[in-house]
Structure formats: structure tokens, C-alpha cells
């Protein structure tokens, strides 16, 4: 059997950890002036992929 290619877009967005997959928060690219400092600071920290989406991410990243 040949190797399965991983989805390159997913490889850049998700990182495998012991507890699942880690991802960055959205809404932090532009229009930052109207967002509060607290909101922007909280968006900095990485979060985990939701339990209902883990299976899809695993299919996109077979060797993680």
C-alpha cells in the first residue's frame, strides 16, 4: 500500500498533542482596533479542537 498524503492545509493549522489536537483561535487577523485588549489577549492562547471534529482532523492528518 502507498503512503497516504496528509492534507497540507490541515498540517499547517493543527498540531497533535497527547490530549487531541491543538489549534489557534480565529478572529485575530485584522480589524483589531475595535476588539478589546482582553479579547485579543485571550485569542492568543491555543485551544483544542472540539471533540466532534477530532475524527475529521485525524483523517486529514493520518500520521500524527
N, CA, C and O atoms as a GROMACS GRO file, in nm:
protein
  256
    1UNK      N    1   0.083  -0.119   0.000
    1UNK     CA    2   0.000   0.000   0.000
    1UNK      C    3   0.088   0.125   0.000
    1UNK      O    4   0.187   0.132   0.073
    2UNK      N    5   0.052   0.226  -0.082
    2UNK     CA    6   0.127   0.350  -0.078
    2UNK      C    7   0.091   0.432   0.046
    2UNK      O    8  -0.011   0.409   0.110
    3UNK      N    9   0.177   0.524   0.078
    3UNK     CA   10   0.150   0.612   0.192
    3UNK      C   11   0.035   0.706   0.160
    3UNK      O   12   0.014   0.742   0.044
    4UNK      N   13  -0.039   0.745   0.263
    4UNK     CA   14  -0.149   0.839   0.246
    4UNK      C   15  -0.093   0.980   0.262
    4UNK      O   16  -0.017   1.006   0.355
    5UNK      N   17  -0.129   1.069   0.171
    5UNK     CA   18  -0.085   1.206   0.182
    5UNK      C   19  -0.166   1.278   0.289
    5UNK      O   20  -0.287   1.259   0.300
    6UNK      N   21  -0.099   1.360   0.366
    6UNK     CA   22  -0.171   1.440   0.465
    6UNK      C   23  -0.217   1.569   0.398
    6UNK      O   24  -0.153   1.618   0.305
    7UNK      N   25  -0.328   1.622   0.446
    7UNK     CA   26  -0.382   1.748   0.395
    7UNK      C   27  -0.290   1.860   0.439
    7UNK      O   28  -0.275   1.885   0.559
    8UNK      N   29  -0.228   1.928   0.345
    8UNK     CA   30  -0.125   2.027   0.379
    8UNK      C   31  -0.184   2.149   0.450
    8UNK      O   32  -0.117   2.208   0.534
    9UNK      N   33  -0.306   2.186   0.417
    9UNK     CA   34  -0.371   2.297   0.487
    9UNK      C   35  -0.396   2.263   0.632
    9UNK      O   36  -0.377   2.347   0.720
   10UNK      N   37  -0.438   2.139   0.658
   10UNK     CA   38  -0.462   2.094   0.796
   10UNK      C   39  -0.330   2.081   0.871
   10UNK      O   40  -0.325   2.109   0.991
   11UNK      N   41  -0.224   2.039   0.804
   11UNK     CA   42  -0.094   2.023   0.868
   11UNK      C   43  -0.041   2.156   0.921
   11UNK      O   44   0.030   2.160   1.022
   12UNK      N   45  -0.077   2.266   0.852
   12UNK     CA   46  -0.034   2.398   0.895
   12UNK      C   47  -0.121   2.454   1.007
   12UNK      O   48  -0.077   2.542   1.082
   13UNK      N   49  -0.242   2.404   1.020
   13UNK     CA   50  -0.336   2.459   1.117
   13UNK      C   51  -0.344   2.383   1.249
   13UNK      O   52  -0.374   2.442   1.353
   14UNK      N   53  -0.318   2.252   1.247
   14UNK     CA   54  -0.335   2.169   1.366
   14UNK      C   55  -0.205   2.102   1.405
   14UNK      O   56  -0.123   2.066   1.321
   15UNK      N   57  -0.187   2.086   1.536
   15UNK     CA   58  -0.069   2.019   1.590
   15UNK      C   59  -0.118   1.909   1.684
   15UNK      O   60  -0.200   1.935   1.772
   16UNK      N   61  -0.067   1.788   1.668
   16UNK     CA   62  -0.110   1.676   1.752
   16UNK      C   63  -0.048   1.686   1.890
   16UNK      O   64   0.071   1.714   1.904
   17UNK      N   65  -0.129   1.663   1.993
   17UNK     CA   66  -0.082   1.660   2.131
   17UNK      C   67  -0.132   1.532   2.195
   17UNK      O   68  -0.204   1.454   2.132
   18UNK      N   69  -0.096   1.510   2.320
   18UNK     CA   70  -0.140   1.389   2.390
   18UNK      C   71  -0.291   1.390   2.413
   18UNK      O   72  -0.354   1.285   2.416
   19UNK      N   73  -0.349   1.508   2.429
   19UNK     CA   74  -0.492   1.518   2.457
   19UNK      C   75  -0.578   1.543   2.336
   19UNK      O   76  -0.697   1.570   2.350
   20UNK      N   77  -0.523   1.534   2.216
   20UNK     CA   78  -0.601   1.558   2.093
   20UNK      C   79  -0.523   1.645   1.997
   20UNK      O   80  -0.405   1.618   1.971
   21UNK      N   81  -0.586   1.748   1.944
   21UNK     CA   82  -0.521   1.839   1.851
   21UNK      C   83  -0.533   1.981   1.902
   21UNK      O   84  -0.635   2.022   1.956
   22UNK      N   85  -0.426   2.057   1.882
   22UNK     CA   86  -0.418   2.195   1.925
   22UNK      C   87  -0.442   2.282   1.802
   22UNK      O   88  -0.398   2.249   1.692
   23UNK      N   89  -0.512   2.394   1.822
   23UNK     CA   90  -0.539   2.485   1.711
   23UNK      C   91  -0.532   2.629   1.759
   23UNK      O   92  -0.543   2.655   1.879
   24UNK      N   93  -0.516   2.721   1.668
   24UNK     CA   94  -0.515   2.863   1.702
   24UNK      C   95  -0.657   2.918   1.695
   24UNK      O   96  -0.741   2.864   1.623
   25UNK      N   97  -0.682   3.023   1.768
   25UNK     CA   98  -0.813   3.086   1.767
   25UNK      C   99  -0.828   3.175   1.643
   25UNK      O  100  -0.730   3.227   1.591
   26UNK      N  101  -0.951   3.190   1.598
   26UNK     CA  102  -0.978   3.275   1.482
   26UNK      C  103  -1.007   3.419   1.527
   26UNK      O  104  -1.004   3.448   1.646
   27UNK      N  105  -1.034   3.507   1.432
   27UNK     CA  106  -1.070   3.649   1.455
   27UNK      C  107  -0.955   3.733   1.509
   27UNK      O  108  -0.978   3.827   1.586
   28UNK      N  109  -0.834   3.702   1.470
   28UNK     CA  110  -0.721   3.782   1.518
   28UNK      C  111  -0.631   3.827   1.405
   28UNK      O  112  -0.513   3.854   1.427
   29UNK      N  113  -0.683   3.837   1.285
   29UNK     CA  114  -0.602   3.874   1.170
   29UNK      C  115  -0.612   4.023   1.136
   29UNK      O  116  -0.510   4.086   1.107
   30UNK      N  117  -0.731   4.079   1.139
   30UNK     CA  118  -0.748   4.220   1.102
   30UNK      C  119  -0.868   4.276   1.178
   30UNK      O  120  -0.939   4.205   1.249
   31UNK      N  121  -0.890   4.408   1.161
   31UNK     CA  122  -0.994   4.483   1.234
   31UNK      C  123  -0.974   4.463   1.385
   31UNK      O  124  -1.067   4.425   1.457
   32UNK      N  125  -0.854   4.489   1.430
   32UNK     CA  126  -0.820   4.467   1.571
   32UNK      C  127  -0.846   4.589   1.658
   32UNK      O  128  -0.844   4.578   1.781
   33UNK      N  129  -0.869   4.706   1.598
   33UNK     CA  130  -0.885   4.828   1.677
   33UNK      C  131  -1.012   4.827   1.759
   33UNK      O  132  -1.014   4.880   1.870
   34UNK      N  133  -1.118   4.768   1.708
   34UNK     CA  134  -1.246   4.766   1.782
   34UNK      C  135  -1.253   4.654   1.885
   34UNK      O  136  -1.343   4.652   1.968
   35UNK      N  137  -1.159   4.560   1.880
   35UNK     CA  138  -1.159   4.449   1.976
   35UNK      C  139  -1.083   4.490   2.101
   35UNK      O  140  -0.979   4.557   2.094
   36UNK      N  141  -1.134   4.450   2.215
   36UNK     CA  142  -1.071   4.489   2.341
   36UNK      C  143  -0.938   4.415   2.360
   36UNK      O  144  -0.914   4.310   2.301
   37UNK      N  145  -0.854   4.473   2.445
   37UNK     CA  146  -0.724   4.414   2.474
   37UNK      C  147  -0.740   4.277   2.537
   37UNK      O  148  -0.664   4.185   2.508
   38UNK      N  149  -0.839   4.262   2.625
   38UNK     CA  150  -0.865   4.133   2.690
   38UNK      C  151  -0.901   4.027   2.587
   38UNK      O  152  -0.853   3.914   2.594
   39UNK      N  153  -0.987   4.064   2.491
   39UNK     CA  154  -1.030   3.969   2.388
   39UNK      C  155  -0.913   3.925   2.302
   39UNK      O  156  -0.898   3.807   2.272
   40UNK      N  157  -0.830   4.022   2.261
   40UNK     CA  158  -0.713   3.989   2.177
   40UNK      C  159  -0.613   3.903   2.253
   40UNK      O  160  -0.552   3.812   2.195
   41UNK      N  161  -0.594   3.929   2.382
   41UNK     CA  162  -0.502   3.851   2.463
   41UNK      C  163  -0.551   3.707   2.477
   41UNK      O  164  -0.471   3.613   2.471
   42UNK      N  165  -0.681   3.689   2.496
   42UNK     CA  166  -0.737   3.555   2.509
   42UNK      C  167  -0.732   3.478   2.378
   42UNK      O  168  -0.724   3.355   2.379
   43UNK      N  169  -0.738   3.547   2.265
   43UNK     CA  170  -0.730   3.482   2.135
   43UNK      C  171  -0.588   3.434   2.104
   43UNK      O  172  -0.569   3.352   2.014
   44UNK      N  173  -0.490   3.485   2.176
   44UNK     CA  174  -0.351   3.444   2.157
   44UNK      C  175  -0.326   3.300   2.195
   44UNK      O  176  -0.249   3.230   2.129
   45UNK      N  177  -0.389   3.255   2.302
   45UNK     CA  178  -0.360   3.122   2.355
   45UNK      C  179  -0.422   3.013   2.268
   45UNK      O  180  -0.535   3.029   2.222
   46UNK      N  181  -0.352   2.902   2.247
   46UNK     CA  182  -0.408   2.794   2.166
   46UNK      C  183  -0.517   2.718   2.240
   46UNK      O  184  -0.517   2.712   2.363
   47UNK      N  185  -0.610   2.663   2.164
   47UNK     CA  186  -0.718   2.584   2.220
   47UNK      C  187  -0.718   2.446   2.157
   47UNK      O  188  -0.641   2.420   2.064
   48UNK      N  189  -0.803   2.358   2.205
   48UNK     CA  190  -0.812   2.224   2.148
   48UNK      C  191  -0.925   2.216   2.047
   48UNK      O  192  -1.023   2.290   2.056
   49UNK      N  193  -0.911   2.126   1.952
   49UNK     CA  194  -1.015   2.100   1.854
   49UNK      C  195  -1.133   2.036   1.927
   49UNK      O  196  -1.113   1.953   2.016
   50UNK      N  197  -1.254   2.074   1.891
   50UNK     CA  198  -1.374   2.021   1.956
   50UNK      C  199  -1.382   1.870   1.935
   50UNK      O  200  -1.335   1.818   1.834
   51UNK      N  201  -1.442   1.802   2.031
   51UNK     CA  202  -1.450   1.655   2.028
   51UNK      C  203  -1.521   1.604   1.903
   51UNK      O  204  -1.486   1.498   1.850
   52UNK      N  205  -1.620   1.677   1.856
   52UNK     CA  206  -1.695   1.633   1.738
   52UNK      C  207  -1.614   1.648   1.608
   52UNK      O  208  -1.651   1.588   1.507
   53UNK      N  209  -1.506   1.726   1.609
   53UNK     CA  210  -1.425   1.748   1.488
   53UNK      C  211  -1.294   1.670   1.487
   53UNK      O  212  -1.224   1.672   1.386
   54UNK      N  213  -1.261   1.602   1.596
   54UNK     CA  214  -1.132   1.532   1.606
   54UNK      C  215  -1.119   1.425   1.499
   54UNK      O  216  -1.011   1.408   1.442
   55UNK      N  217  -1.226   1.352   1.471
   55UNK     CA  218  -1.221   1.244   1.373
   55UNK      C  219  -1.186   1.296   1.233
   55UNK      O  220  -1.109   1.232   1.161
   56UNK      N  221  -1.242   1.409   1.195
   56UNK     CA  222  -1.212   1.469   1.064
   56UNK      C  223  -1.066   1.513   1.056
   56UNK      O  224  -1.002   1.494   0.952
   57UNK      N  225  -1.015   1.569   1.162
   57UNK     CA  226  -0.875   1.613   1.164
   57UNK      C  227  -0.782   1.493   1.156
   57UNK      O  228  -0.679   1.499   1.088
   58UNK      N  229  -0.816   1.384   1.224
   58UNK     CA  230  -0.735   1.262   1.217
   58UNK      C  231  -0.730   1.205   1.076
   58UNK      O  232  -0.627   1.154   1.034
   59UNK      N  233  -0.840   1.214   1.004
   59UNK     CA  234  -0.842   1.164   0.866
   59UNK      C  235  -0.755   1.251   0.776
   59UNK      O  236  -0.691   1.201   0.683
   60UNK      N  237  -0.752   1.382   0.804
   60UNK     CA  238  -0.668   1.472   0.723
   60UNK      C  239  -0.520   1.459   0.756
   60UNK      O  240  -0.434   1.485   0.672
   61UNK      N  241  -0.490   1.417   0.881
   61UNK     CA  242  -0.352   1.401   0.925
   61UNK      C  243  -0.330   1.257   0.972
   61UNK      O  244  -0.329   1.231   1.092
   62UNK      N  245  -0.312   1.164   0.880
   62UNK     CA  246  -0.307   1.022   0.918
   62UNK      C  247  -0.184   0.981   0.999
   62UNK      O  248  -0.192   0.882   1.072
   63UNK      N  249  -0.074   1.052   0.989
   63UNK     CA  250   0.049   1.008   1.058
   63UNK      C  251   0.084   1.094   1.177
   63UNK      O  252   0.200   1.098   1.217
   64UNK      N  253  -0.012   1.162   1.236
   64UNK     CA  254   0.013   1.245   1.356
   64UNK      C  255  -0.027   1.172   1.481
   64UNK      O  256  -0.013   1.226   1.591
   0.00000   0.00000   0.00000
